[in-house]
Amino acid sequence: MNCIYLMNFSENFGQSEESRSKLKWLNSVAKRAIKRTRKKLDKQNEELAFAQRADAFTQIADSLLADASLTISRDKPTPVKNIHTSRNELIELNPAKSVHENAGLFYKKARKARRGVEKIQSNIEVTSTELNLLESIRDTIGELRNIEEDEQDTGAVARVEEQLRERGVIPSVSKAATPRRAALPFRHYTSESWDIYIGKTSKQNDELSLKFAQPSDIWLHVAAHAGSHVIIRRNRNQDKPPKSVQKKAAILAAWFSKARHSSYIDVHVTEARYVRKRRKAPPGEVIAERCRTLRVSPRAPSGLFTNPE
């Protein structure tokens, strides 16, 4: 789906955040973090299993050097008699190398394994502790979600968010980006720790979409009407913003458009990498590809987003 977007129209806007929406987002963030940490722990356990084979690697190397007449199989494991256990073993050897060279490879594996055991065990302990903490935070979020909305402790929700931020789970703006952001001419809002930028003029729309935006950013524009370009900042390899954030950014795109008085309006959403400008197109006009559509009701800006600039 290709769409052409024209000039903008802009004012302030916003809507308050409810704790249930915040908890839903925090729960999603915590679950993803737990999944990543479990995968990390699984990999570390695999590394430990490899490292604990140091003695076995040494035995294979000794056995290879002890059998000068050994013939290495090219298409299947080579039978090798383990001189330490007197058992025959099938070993994957490199047919492009000599028996002596293969022995050297196994001695090298043994040295590497022995060096890694202590460090890997320490890493596993750290990762296991981190996993337990994340699971505890997830359980706390689950308990808070089961509490009636009028009885929810907003302070508890904030503390959970801070715990996840301290663990590096919730992304934060880098120090390098801070000075640049302070000097930006665009409107700026935050929702659930996601930065949202809005162009104020046609020229700013071009600058926002074609220069400021990173390929992985989420780009929004009202369908079939002139309006502001909207960007949700998203770091490379970061998960997409939650639906609640995308919906609020779509409401913003609808409000900052000539369709703001409509009951409902469609807003096109894509990644900034799919936005381009045709040659000699007027300011503010771009072509967006691979769009999907969100239908929202335009709302006044007051209270929708925090930290307006």
Protein Blocks (a to p, Z undefined) as FASTA:
>chain_A
ZZdddddddddddddddfklmmmmmmmmmmmmmmmmmmmmmmmmmmmmmmmmmmmmmmmm
mmmmmmmmbccdfkbccddddfklopacdddddfkbcfklmmmmmmmmmmmmmmmmmmmm
mmmmmmmmmmmmmmmmmmmmmmmmmpcfklpcfklmmmmmmmmmmnomaccddfklmmmm
mmpcbdcddeehiacdddfbfklmmmmmmmmpcfkbccdddehiacddddddddehiacd
dfklmmmmmmmmmmmpcklmpmbdcdddddfklgccdehiaehiacdehiacdddddddf
ehkaghiZZ
